[in-house]
Amino acid sequence: MLTIKHILKSCVQPLLKLSVTLAFSSSTTFAYAETNQTIKREPISPIPQTIEVNKPKAQLGKILFFDTRFSKSGTISCATCHQLEAGGDDNVTMGISSAADKNIINTPTIFNAGYNFRQNWDGAAKTLEDQIEMVMHNTHEFNNTWDNVISRLTMDKNLSKIFKNIYKETITKGNITDAIVEYEKTLITPNSRFDRYLRNENDALTESEIRGYTLFKEYGCISCHQGVNVGGNLFQKFGIFYDYLAERGNIGRPDFGKFNTTNRQMDKFVFKVPSLRNIAVTAPYLHDGSAETLKEVISIMGKTQIGRELTPDEISLIESFLRSLTGKYDNKLLDKTL
């Protein structure tokens, strides 16, 4: 019988090896630490309620985030795949594609992405800037070039004037990227009920939700899902105790995860651990979108990652905890017109 010691050994050791990497991995990660002494001492930290942001740049970034001129077809913007009213993803199995064929991987949420130590499922993008670069050239996404985008945007005299006012220069790849990243800093979801609980609002959670969180810790889930983003800060193999992908069949390139970037056998089926923030509103789940419900993905993760066949009651309790992680997005922050 597997013990907590065995489970933690399999999950915590990779976490310890990555501790240095996590601290220095990304120039755009904005995991601001809370120093308030009233915060509960838990492996999960609340999302700060305020952030530092250059508002004019962020307001410009918001305009660009919704601009379809970035895509070669002129039909897709950042907001097409990262719908802010729908959990920050697109709620489809394999992601919206601008190509004739289907996309090959599930779309992660953009909310709280700046708290991740890497971007994308395989962690290939080290920074938010890198992620924008990849989207630009991906055939399923913008499928475009910077020269083409800059030419299109420069034809917009009003937009050119805004860039000139903010950056004191014409539209460039650098200031486009800078503005979008500044906007993405505002896409955070603080004040979930669990965050309120961490701030000692003990009545913010129900008894079932607290019991679910207790199981989440006792069974070792917390070893990979902790920190301000309840994940997003280390790599882990998918299928430590049970080979879900072998059972699913038709294993393809997207299933190889980090291996596609490093070409090292040890990185096969290794993925960036996803954030569990707002997980209740970001179905379907897993990199292949094969889990349609929270109960289903909890059951799968129990078997694959901690070697437990969770009971229906245990699944329901953990689900209740995960639902308490849904935060609030302040979409009024940047309403002022440039």
Number of C-alpha atoms within 10 A of each C-alpha: 6 9 11 12 10 13 21 18 13 17 20 15 11 16 18 11 11 14 12 10 14 16 12 10 15 20 12 20 20 16 19 13 12 14 7 8 8 10 17 15 10 11 13 18 20 24 25 16 11 10 13 10 13 13 17 20 22 22 22 23 22 22 14 22 20 16 18 17 19 27 24 19 14 13 13 20 18 21 19 20 22 23 17 17 12 14 22 23 25 24 23 16 21 18 23 22 18 20 14 8 9 12 17 19 19 25 27 24 25 21 25 25 27 25 25 31 29 28 24 25 24 24 22 20 19 18 22 27 18 16 18 17 17 17 17 20 16 14 18 19 25 28 17 19 14 15 10 14 20 17 12 12 19 17 10 10 10 11 18 15 16 18 22 13 12 14 15 10 13 16 20 18 12 9 17 21 19 18 25 23 24 23 24 21 23 25 21 24 19 22 20 21 22 27 26 19 19 20 19 13 13 13 10 18 18 14 13 15 21 20 17 22 21 15 18 21 16 14 18 22 19 21 23 24 23 20 22 24 25 23 23 30 27 24 24 21 20 23 19 18 16 18 13 15 16 10 9 9 8 9 11 10 13 17 22 20 25 26 20 18 13 13 11 10 12 11 19 18 21 22 24 25 23 27 24 18 29 23 20 18 17 22 23 25 23 20 22 17 19 16 18 15 13 23 16 15 20 20 18 21 22 21 19 20 22 25 20 18 14 17 11 10 10 18 21 18 22 23 22 22 23 22 20 24 23 21 19 14 18 12 12 7 12 16 9 9 7 12
